[in-house]
Amino acid sequence: MIAYDLSRREVLRAGGLAPAAGMLPATAHGRIIWGSNRGVWEKFNAAMHAGLQRSVRTFYDYGQIPLSWPDSAGNAWVTLSLRPSRDVSELLDGKLDPQLKALISSAPAHSQLTFYHENNPGNPLSYPKSISIATAAVEIQRYGQRLCAGSRVRFGVIIVGPAVANWIAPHLDWYGVDQYLFGTRYLTNGKLDPRKLYKHLDNDLAVFKHKSGLRHPQVCFPETNAHPARYQEGWFTELAAWATEHNCHRIQSFWDGQQGDGGKWPPGKAVIRRLRYLSALYAK
């Protein structure tokens, strides 16, 4: 198995983008913009290297459509998750168009938008029945994509668990996965097994390729973490190694959530060092 110990010298070398031998690719093939959920954003940002572009996952619940694109995290690239209404007909009949179009028109470049994140088979977030069916999920995504056409906002879907093709609209701008360790799913003999993680991610990617019609669809991880905390260094390392090879340019760590799959902020010093290291390595 891969060892994830990072020596002091290797940490210091990280500022020069020199990866620790045997742990990371010799080169970073694709840029990754690291970030966190909005709830810990200021603390996360303060702990990372200054001067690097960051991203932030921001969430507004039912009926809380902001008047303009959120900018409280400064110049961080925003992945905005909205639940426009409990009554999905208000969205699909165009009743919310004035609010949504005003929001979208105010967005800067590199903005991402999704509606009703994790609207998956099994309904993990207990959406109303009118939302939590495959036909509605696809119709919602198509509608969001049309609203964003011609703007600086890119519309996508955020799933959790295995990608299911008939719940995903074709030709979206991006495909997001809220990816966690989920107990022992990616472990072998108590250790993180990258082969299991990569097999799952490759299966998701195959669905995204099919739905997008693209060889290299845009992918991102709008939420991710590992629990227990002893797996976090390896988790972020392996996720980044897969991301840089698969057109995935945004990884947003998730902290202080209520579900227990994320971690507590602040994590251990070694995890912060690892996140600083990875954000520098994949910055260009």
N, C-alpha and C positions, 0 to 999 in steps of 0.2 A: 504494500500500500504506500501511498505518497505521504511523506513527512511534511508538516506545515510549520516547523520551527523556523523562525526568522531571527538570525543573529543580529547583534547591534551593528556590525559592519554592513550587513546587507540592508538594514533599515536606512543607514546613512547613505548608502549607494543609491537607494530608491529615488532620491532627489535628482539623480542623473539618469534616471530611467534604465538603470542596469538591473535586469531581473536576477533573482537568486537562482543559481544553477540547479536544474533538476526539478524546479517547482513550477516554473512558468515558461511560456513560449519564448524563444530567443528574440522574437520580434512581435510587436503588437500589430496585428494586421488591420484592425478596425478601431476607430476612436470610440471610447465609451464615456458618456457623461454620467457621472455618479451623483446620487442625490438621496433624499429621504422623504418620508411623509411630512406633511406640513406641521404636524404637532410637535416635532422635535427639530424643525428646520434650523432655527437659530443656533441651537446647541451643536447639531451635526456640522453646520457650515463653519462654526468657530473651531471645530476640532480638525478640520481638513486643511490641506495646503491652501494658502492664499493665491489668488490669481488664476485659478482653474475654473472653467465653466462648470456649473452645477445644474441640477434639475430638481424638481419638487413635485410630489404627488399631492394634489389638492382635491378635496371632496366637498360637495354641497348636497344636502339631503333634499327630500321632496319639497318642491315649491320654492327652493332657495336659489333661484337663478340670479347670479350677481349682475349688477348694472353694467359692469365693464370687466374686462379680463383681469383676473387677480394678479396683482403685482407687489404684494406685501413681502415677497421673498426676493426683492430686488431684480436683478437680471437673470435669475434662475429660469431655465426653460420649464414651463409648466405643463404637466399632464393633468388635465382637469376632468374630473369624474362627476357627472351630474345625474341626479334623479329628477327629471323635469317635473313630473306629477305622478301621483298615485293612479290617476285616471289617464291611462295611456292614450285615450282618444283625444285628449286635449293637445297632446303632442302631434299625433298623426293627422288630426284635422286642421292643423295650422294655427290653432288658437294661441300657441306660445311663440309663434314665429317672430313677432316684433321684438320680444325680449331676447330671444336666442340670436336673432340676426344682429341686434345691437351689441350683444356680448361678443359674437364672432368677429364683427367688423373692427372691434377695438383691440384685437389680439396682435401681438408682435410675431415676428418669424419664430419658427421652432415650437409653435404651440400645438398641443395635442388635446383632443376632446373625445370623450366617450360618454354614452348614456347607459345607465343601469349596469354597472360593472358586475362581473361574476354572475351574470344571468345565464346559468348553466342547467343542464339536466340535474334533477334532484333539488333544485331551487335552494341552494345553500344560504341565501340571504333573505328567504321568505318573502319574495316579491308577490304582489297580487297575481291571481291566476291569469288575468288578462295580459300580464307581462311575461310570466314564466312558462311560455310555450314556444316551441321552435319557430313557428310561423311569425309570431309577434316579435321575437328577438331579431329575426332577419329583417322584418319590416322597419323596426326601430333603427337598425343600423343603416339600412338604405336611406331612410329619411335624414338621419344625421349627416350622412355623406353628401346628400344633395344640399343641405343647408350650408355646408362648408365649401362647396364648389366655388372656385374663383377667389377664395380668401387665403389668408396666411395660416389658417388652422387646418390641421390634418386630422381626419376622423378615423377612429379605429374601434376595436373591440378589446375588452379585457376579460379573459377567462380564468377559471381556476380548475385544476384537475385536467383530465385528458381533453384535448380538442375534439369536438363533435361537429362534423361537417355541416349537418343540416341546421345547426344553431348559429352558423356564421354566414354573413352576407358575402357575396363575391366582390372582389376588386376594391376592398377597403384600403385606406392609406397605410395602415399599420395594424399589427396584431400583438396584443399584450397578454402576458401570462403572470398572474400573481402566484409566484412560485416559492413554496416553502419546503422544508425538510419533511414535514408530515410524518412524524413518528419514526418508524424504522424502514420506511419505504425504500430509501436509497442507502441503506447500510448493509454491510456484510461483516459478520462477526463483530458488531459494535463499532465499526469504522465506516466513515463515508466512502462509498464506492462510486467513483465517477462514472463507471460504465453503466450503472443503473440510472443515474441522473441523465446522462447523455442519451441513453436509449429513449427515455421518456420525452426529452426535449426534441429529439430527432423525429419522433412520432408526431408531436405537435407541429413541427415544422413541415412535415409532409402534408398535413391538412392545410396549413397556411399556403403552401405552394399551390395546392390544388385549387383553393378558393380564389387566390389572387391571380392565378395564371402566370406568375412570375417565378423565375428560377431562384431569385434572391429577394423574397418579400421583406419588408421592414418589420422587425421584431423588437420588442422591448420587455423589460421586467418592471412594471410599475410598483410592485410590492415584492419584497423577498427578504427572507431571513431564515435562521436555523435555530431550533430549540431542541435540546439544551445548548447552552452557550458554548460548550467545548467544541462544537462543530462549526462555529461561525467563521473562523479563519479559513478552513478548508472549503467551506461552502461558497464564500465570496470569491475565492481563488478559482475554483472549478467553474462556477457560473460565468465568470469573466472570460475564462479560457474558451468556453463554448461560444459566448456572445461575440467575441472579437472575430471569430471565424464564420459567423452566420448573420451578418448584417444587422446586428443588435447593438444599438448605439446609446441605449439609456437603461441604467440599472438604478432603481430607487429602493434603498433599504427601508425596512419598516420596523418601527420601535414603539414600545409602550402601548401596544394594542390590547384589546380585551379578550381576543380569542385564544391567546397563549402560544400561537405559532411563531410570533415575532420575538424580539429580544427586548430587554430592558435597557434604556439609555440612562447613564452611559454604560457601554459594554466594558470589558476588561481592556487594559492598556495595550495588550498584544493585538486585540481586534482593531482598535483605533489605528495602531501602527500599520496593520495590514490594509485597512481601507485607505489610508493615506498613500501607502505604497502603490496599491492598484490604481488609484485615481491618477497618480503621477505617471505610472507606466503606460496607461491607455489614454493619455491626454491628447495625443496627436495621431 
